[in-house]
Amino acid sequence: MSNFLERLEINMEKKIFSFLLVFFIIFLGIDIVSIILIQLPTPGFPVIYGYVLPLIIVLIFAGAFVDRARRSWFLLLLIPESLLTFVLAFNIGNSAVEWILWPFIGILSAFTIVGMLAFFADITKMDQRGKIAGVVTGIACIAGAAVLSWFSSTLFSAIGLMIVFAVVKLIGAAISLYMLFAKTEESIDTVPTVDAEGRSIFDVIGESFSFVWDNPKFRTYLISFALIFLAQGILVPIGGAGQTTIQLYQAMASIGFAAAALFLIISGPLLDKGRKQIVIYGAILAIISFLSYFFPVGAVFLAGFAVLLVAIIIVISDISPPDRRARYFSVFLSFILAMFFVGYLIGAALAPSPWIALTGVIISGIAFVLIYLWGEETNLEEVTFPTSPAPFTISTPPPSTSDDEDNHLVPPSVED
């Protein structure tokens, strides 16, 4: 592992890299794939209602709680999440049990997803964040591709799939326990917790929405991503309707995830030179993905879905104050996933038509224009955050003078 990281010029302890790898396999390889699959083989069972809707609702405020404590504590919720997934594995087809378990898994996922993303932002330096994210999420996308391929296989086993999900989440929970109680060569618990004395949870959430909307970088990307996810939500239920079988469509989508993995791994250095260009590439792939309505191979371009998710994770990591990262991830993800949910409902309610695919292209095209014209880079040495009650300034820490200190990942300082 050390040689692997050295060849990629990633300055990170292998234990920490391994932690991130497992967590992103859970996030991109499991949680996001669960959303894309929408439903398990049981005909008509809407996972999007039982899992995604509770996930979106809880995401609105999950970050405000995560910011008040150590990230690792919330990652421990992977323990009950994995246990519930084990139970679910042996109850596929039992609608009553599924309607109970999926919402609980969605609620827990909201906290663990936000905890994972904030943890990633805390322990990675801005000048290497793209490279680290590219490698870790690329490997996670390969896992996602395997899951999609498995799902589209005639040998697919719903029970086997959920057991694999549960085992990986249990591994993530074990790592979280290790992080809490074991000493490592690096500091991996990071943040100064936010000072929320005298403010209700609703005040904290309100401040988060205000920051996201008032910050021009956030606002441009928020609107653009909302449009793209709305269009992708419309695409999911119509897919390659009338052109191919759902199995072939999903097989093509799995190739798309594999393509995204390759793209992310090799684009890491580009991400560290500038975030905007990668967001633009992802938007282009999202536009082309609507070819899947006319040609099955178009599903390969669903790679843009994964690329955009990774890019926005890095953007939010760059421009969020260390003690408030979780809530800004919360707000952003809840909004774009809500747009995906609305898009899915629209696509499911309409009869498949070339005009729907064309509408998706236009919506995604508008988002592309917004990003191209007004999207800004985020790799700044100093960013000022207009927060209440007092502004915060994020400064990049000065370079270390000793070899020993170079191996420590220290988050940016927070100055009142």
Summary of the structure (lengths in Angstrom):
residues: 416
radius of gyration: 20.4
end to end distance: 39.4
largest distance: 64.1
contacts: 1506
relative contact order: 0.15
helix: 74%
strand: 3%
